[in-house]
Amino acid sequence: MAQGRVALVTGASSGIGRATAVLLAEQGAAVMAVARDADGLAQLSAETGVEHLTLSLEDPDACEQAVAETRRRLGPVEVLVNNAARGGFGEGRIWDQDPAEWRRSMALNLDAPFLLTRSCTADMRQLGWGRVVMTSSTAGQVGAPEMAAYCASKHGLIGLMRSVAQDIGTFGATCNAVLPGWTRTKMAQADVEHEAAGRGVAADVVWAEHDASYPRGRVLEPEEIARVIVWLASDEAAAINGEAVTAALGGLW
């Protein structure tokens, strides 16, 4: 249970981040929800009472602001959920990839988690307790065409997690990653629509293919991933540190 914990959740205006913020709040955590979508955050706050902050974490200064504002409003950060990310489809083959777009993906998908973790684990060290959960992806274990930046950043997030786990495990904190497979989120919908347009088929056809690729005949819902994240952020998961937990209904990609 997250009762009484201060939690910072990024990418919290929709999808997995939103579901995680909702579940943490339901369990009694004091939640700071951060994202770029001001309307989505306002709706989340109206429904749950969580604090919210509209920022683009591609900016390093915004990462510091997110932590500082969480401390100011709620107190030292005890739970950090690094969930914000850019999607991967549409990057182009490696020889066509725009270096500026590569840099933007790395800034949000990998640099921001590093900066946020660096700041928040200072609080956790003082408290002698903490939980960091990275939202990676099954793309953090495999490669895919036209997704170099996304795959590289999600692989990097797993490496970052494993190193952080060693650092903070010395004072009773943990760091783990959740690797979702295909999940019905706004980001995944955008990727599906891009793929469908490229193939000249309907988005529903692509979704049906993803559903069929999983043993249970469907992809995941954001709430299912959120339950894994919140469990890893709990006292009950104290023995789990440095693990990349795949949440994909038995699917690999």
C-alpha distance (Angstrom), angle and dihedral (degrees) to the residues before:
residue distance angle dihedral
M1 . . .
A2 3.80 . .
Q3 3.82 95.6 .
G4 3.78 110.2 155.0
R5 3.82 96.1 -2.3
V6 3.80 122.8 133.4
A7 3.80 109.4 -129.4
L8 3.81 132.2 -173.0
V9 3.81 113.9 -160.1
T10 3.80 122.1 -174.9
G11 3.78 126.2 -157.4
A12 3.79 85.4 28.3
S13 3.80 101.9 147.7
S14 3.82 94.7 84.5
G15 3.77 146.0 -4.2
I16 3.79 121.4 12.7
G17 3.79 94.3 -7.5
R18 3.79 93.0 52.9
A19 3.79 92.7 46.9
T20 3.80 89.8 49.6
A21 3.80 93.3 50.1
V22 3.81 90.6 49.0
L23 3.80 93.4 50.1
L24 3.81 93.7 45.9
A25 3.80 89.8 50.6
E26 3.80 91.2 48.4
Q27 3.80 88.5 54.4
G28 3.79 92.0 53.3
A29 3.79 102.9 -97.4
A30 3.79 122.1 144.5
V31 3.80 100.5 -122.7
M32 3.78 132.6 -160.2
A33 3.80 108.7 -164.0
V34 3.82 115.4 -159.0
A35 3.81 128.0 -171.5
R36 3.80 143.6 124.9
D37 3.82 95.1 -109.3
A38 3.81 105.4 88.7
D39 3.81 94.0 -176.5
G40 3.79 93.2 50.3
L41 3.79 91.5 49.2
A42 3.79 92.6 47.8
Q43 3.79 90.8 52.7
L44 3.80 91.0 47.9
S45 3.80 91.0 50.4
A46 3.80 92.5 47.6
E47 3.80 91.1 52.2
T48 3.81 99.0 42.7
G49 3.79 109.2 17.2
V50 3.80 93.8 -122.5
E51 3.78 120.3 149.3
H52 3.79 115.4 -108.9
L53 3.78 139.9 -164.1
T54 3.81 127.2 -168.6
L55 3.80 109.7 -140.7
S56 3.79 141.1 139.4
L57 3.78 105.2 -128.3
E58 3.80 91.0 -159.7
D59 3.81 82.7 87.1
P60 3.84 111.6 77.4
D61 3.81 90.6 -148.0
A62 3.81 89.1 57.4
C63 3.80 90.0 57.3
E64 3.79 90.6 56.2
Q65 3.80 89.9 45.3
A66 3.81 92.0 52.6
V67 3.79 92.4 54.6
A68 3.80 94.5 42.0
E69 3.80 92.5 50.0
T70 3.80 91.9 47.6
R71 3.80 90.1 53.0
R72 3.80 91.5 46.8
R73 3.79 95.8 50.2
L74 3.80 102.7 30.9
G75 3.80 111.4 10.4
P76 3.81 135.9 -109.5
V77 3.79 114.1 -10.6
E78 3.80 113.1 -106.4
V79 3.82 99.9 167.1
L80 3.80 124.1 38.1
V81 3.80 120.9 -174.1
N82 3.81 110.5 -170.0
N83 3.78 98.9 -161.1
A84 3.82 107.9 135.9
A85 3.81 114.4 110.6
R86 3.77 146.3 149.9
G87 3.80 118.1 -119.1
G88 3.76 124.1 -112.4
F89 3.78 112.4 -138.3
G90 3.77 117.7 100.4
E91 3.80 96.5 34.0
G92 3.80 91.4 120.5
R93 3.78 130.1 -136.5
I94 3.77 113.6 -45.4
W95 3.82 93.8 -101.3
D96 3.80 90.4 54.7
Q97 3.78 98.3 41.4
D98 3.79 116.2 123.3
P99 3.82 109.9 -124.8
A100 3.80 89.8 -146.3
E101 3.82 90.8 57.2
W102 3.80 89.8 46.9
R103 3.80 88.9 54.0
R104 3.82 92.4 48.3
S105 3.79 90.9 52.4
M106 3.78 92.4 49.1
A107 3.80 91.6 46.0
L108 3.80 93.0 57.7
N109 3.80 103.1 27.2
L110 3.81 99.4 43.4
D111 3.81 114.5 3.7
A112 3.81 94.3 52.4
P113 3.83 93.6 51.8
F114 3.81 88.9 49.7
L115 3.81 93.0 51.0
L116 3.80 94.9 43.2
T117 3.79 92.5 46.4
R118 3.79 91.4 47.4
S119 3.80 90.6 55.0
C120 3.79 99.9 39.1
T121 3.78 96.6 46.8
A122 3.80 88.0 60.9
D123 3.82 86.3 65.0
M124 3.79 91.8 44.8
R125 3.79 91.5 51.6
Q126 3.80 90.5 55.3
L127 3.81 91.3 46.7
G128 3.80 95.8 45.1
W129 3.82 90.2 -132.6
G130 3.76 135.7 73.7
R131 3.76 147.8 141.3
V132 3.80 127.6 -146.4
V133 3.79 118.5 -175.8
M134 3.80 122.0 -175.2
T135 3.80 120.2 -158.6
S136 3.80 101.9 -141.4
S137 3.80 121.7 157.0
T138 3.76 142.3 -128.2
A139 3.82 80.1 -99.4
G140 3.80 84.0 71.3
Q141 3.80 88.0 71.9
V142 3.79 102.7 40.8
G143 3.78 139.6 34.9
A144 3.78 126.0 -118.1
P145 3.80 133.0 -169.9
E146 3.80 117.3 -97.5
M147 3.81 91.7 9.8
A148 3.80 104.1 90.3
A149 3.79 97.3 132.9
Y150 3.80 95.0 44.1
C151 3.80 94.5 46.2
A152 3.80 92.9 44.2
S153 3.79 92.6 49.6
K154 3.79 93.2 48.0
H155 3.82 91.5 48.0
G156 3.80 87.6 49.1
L157 3.79 91.7 51.3
I158 3.80 90.1 58.4
G159 3.80 90.9 50.7
L160 3.80 90.8 48.4
M161 3.80 90.1 50.1
R162 3.80 93.6 51.8
S163 3.78 92.3 50.9
V164 3.80 94.1 45.2
A165 3.80 89.6 49.8
Q166 3.79 89.7 60.1
D167 3.79 92.3 47.9
I168 3.79 99.2 48.0
G169 3.78 97.9 33.3
T170 3.80 86.9 78.9
F171 3.80 91.7 73.5
G172 3.79 102.8 36.9
A173 3.79 100.5 -87.3
T174 3.81 126.7 119.9
C175 3.78 138.0 -150.2
N176 3.79 123.6 -162.5
A177 3.78 139.0 158.3
V178 3.78 131.6 -132.8
L179 3.81 116.0 -148.4
P180 3.79 109.2 -157.9
G181 3.74 121.0 -164.0
W182 3.79 119.7 -149.2
T183 3.81 107.6 -28.3
R184 3.80 129.2 -179.9
T185 3.79 100.3 -108.4
K186 3.80 134.5 134.3
M187 3.80 89.8 -105.4
A188 3.79 92.2 51.8
Q189 3.81 90.2 46.7
A190 3.80 89.9 55.6
D191 3.80 90.5 50.0
V192 3.81 91.4 48.4
E193 3.80 91.9 49.8
H194 3.80 90.8 50.2
E195 3.80 91.2 50.5
A196 3.80 91.7 45.6
A197 3.81 92.4 50.9
G198 3.79 91.2 50.1
R199 3.79 91.3 51.7
G200 3.79 96.5 40.3
V201 3.81 94.8 -120.8
A202 3.80 135.5 115.2
A203 3.80 119.7 -87.7
D204 3.82 88.8 -121.1
V205 3.80 88.9 62.4
V206 3.80 91.2 55.8
W207 3.80 92.4 46.2
A208 3.81 89.9 50.4
E209 3.80 89.4 53.4
H210 3.78 91.3 52.0
D211 3.80 90.6 47.5
A212 3.79 91.0 51.5
S213 3.82 92.3 50.2
Y214 3.82 91.8 66.8
P215 3.82 122.7 78.5
R216 3.80 92.2 -124.8
G217 3.79 92.2 49.7
R218 3.80 97.5 -116.0
V219 3.78 142.4 71.9
L220 3.79 121.7 -118.6
E221 3.80 132.6 -85.9
P222 3.83 120.8 -129.8
E223 3.79 91.9 -114.6
E224 3.80 90.7 61.0
I225 3.80 91.8 56.9
A226 3.81 90.9 44.0
R227 3.80 91.1 58.3
V228 3.80 90.2 56.6
I229 3.81 92.1 47.9
V230 3.80 93.7 48.3
W231 3.80 91.7 47.8
L232 3.81 90.5 52.6
A233 3.81 87.2 51.0
S234 3.80 92.3 54.7
D235 3.80 134.9 90.2
E236 3.81 88.0 -112.7
A237 3.81 90.3 68.2
A238 3.81 95.3 53.0
A239 3.81 91.5 120.4
I240 3.82 93.1 55.8
N241 3.80 112.8 87.2
G242 3.80 131.3 150.4
E243 3.81 94.5 10.9
A244 3.80 129.5 141.6
V245 3.80 102.5 -147.8
T246 3.82 114.2 -160.6
A247 3.80 113.8 -146.4
A248 3.77 104.9 -174.8
L249 3.81 109.5 116.7
G250 3.78 89.7 -105.6
G251 3.81 95.0 -49.9
L252 3.78 123.0 125.6
W253 3.82 100.8 -153.0
